[in-house]
Amino acid sequence: MKIDFAIESDYEYISLKDKHIHKTLIRPKIKENEILIVRESNQEIGWMRYGFFWDNTPFMNMIWIDEEYRGTGIGKKVVHYWEELMKQKGFEMVMTSTQSNEGAQHFYRKLGYRDAGSLMLENEPLEIILTKKLNKN
């Protein structure tokens, strides 16, 4: 398994699989190294993309591992890899969110994320905001 920044040739995979991003935003995020791709034997098996909350705090918007590779620790490795990248860039905290009806909240809490608030959108489950302080080396 290999984790690396997405490149232009990953556009098709991302655009077909990621239903939570406007297609016009994929290429700029690839260019800005804000999408990580997970590969197994040179085949894409997942991705993680992020942005910035208030333009100053890294915010993981989406992590996806293809179904047949879930439960193997790959997601944990991707999150740790991203956290290390953010730490190297000088960030002291990262954020993410998940809907209250999704099991991902337990995944993030096991990785040291703490509840920091919530957001209620009309006709949507409660969105839980989570943060994690990055340990300094």
N, C-alpha and C positions, 0 to 999 in steps of 0.2 A: 504494500500500500504506500502511496506517495501523495503528499499534500503540496500543492504549489499554487501560485497565482494563476488565475484563468488567463487564457490567451485568446486571440481572435478566433481561432479554430474551435474554441469551446462555445462560441455564441449559439450555434444551432442546438446543442445539448441543453444549454441553460434556457433558451427561449422555448423549447418544447416542454421541458420539465417544470420550470418555475412559473407557476400561475399567479404569483403574488407580486410581480414587478411589471411595470409598464415596459413594453419592448424597447421603447426609445431610450430607456435608462441603462440597458444592459451594456452596450458598448462603452459608454462613459465610465461605468463602474469597472469594467475590465481594464480600461486605459489607466484608471486611478488605482489599480491593484486593490479594489474593494470586494473582489470575489475570489475565494479560494476554491480550487477544484481538487477532488479526491479521486485518485486513479488506482486501479488494480490491473496489472498487466497492460498498461497503456490504454485502458478503457475507463471512461468516466463512470464513477459509481456514486457521486454525490458532490455537493457544493455547500459553501457557507458564504453569505454575503453580509456586509455591514455598511454602516454609514456613521453619522455623528449626531448625537443628541445635543441640541443647542450649539451645534458646530464646534463642540470642544470635548465631547466624551464619546469614545467608540461605543457603538450600539449594534449588537448582532441582530440583524433583521430576520435572518432565515438560515437554518441549517437543515440540510436534507441528505439522508443516506438512502440509497435505493433499498427497497424492501428486503431483498435477499442478503444484504450485508448488515442489517440492523442487529443490535444485541451482541456485537462482536468487539465493542470498545472503540470503534472507529470514530464515532461522534465525540467521545471524550477526548481522543487524540486531536481531533480537529479544533475543538474548543481550546485545549491547552496550547496548541500551536499558535492559534490566533492571539490568545492572551500573551504569549511570549513575544510575538511580533509587536503588540501594543505596548508592552513594557519596554522593549528596545527603543520604541519611538518616544518614550518618556511619559506615557500615560500612567496614571496611578489608579485609575478605576475604569471598569467597563460595565456595560449595561446590556440587558436583553429584555424580552417580554414574551409572555405566552398566555393563551386563553385559559381561564380557570377550569374549563372542561377538558383540557388536554393533559396527558400524563407528563408532558415535557417539563412541567414545573418541578416535578420530583427529580428529574435528571439534572436540572440546573442547580437545585438545592444541594444535591449530592456533590456537585462540583464547587460548592462554596458560595453560591449566589444567595443573596438575602433579599427578602421582600422589601421593596422601597415605596410601594404605592400601587395604585391601580387606575384604570381608565374605563369609563363606561360609555360605549357608543350605542346608539339606538339599535335595537334588534340584534345585538351581538352579546356573546358571553363577556363577563368581566375580563379585562386584560390586566394581567399581573405584571408589574414592572419589577425587575430584579437587578441588583447591582452586585459587583464584586470588587473589593480592593485588591490591587495587584501587589504582591510582596516585592519589596525592593531587593535587588541582589546585593 
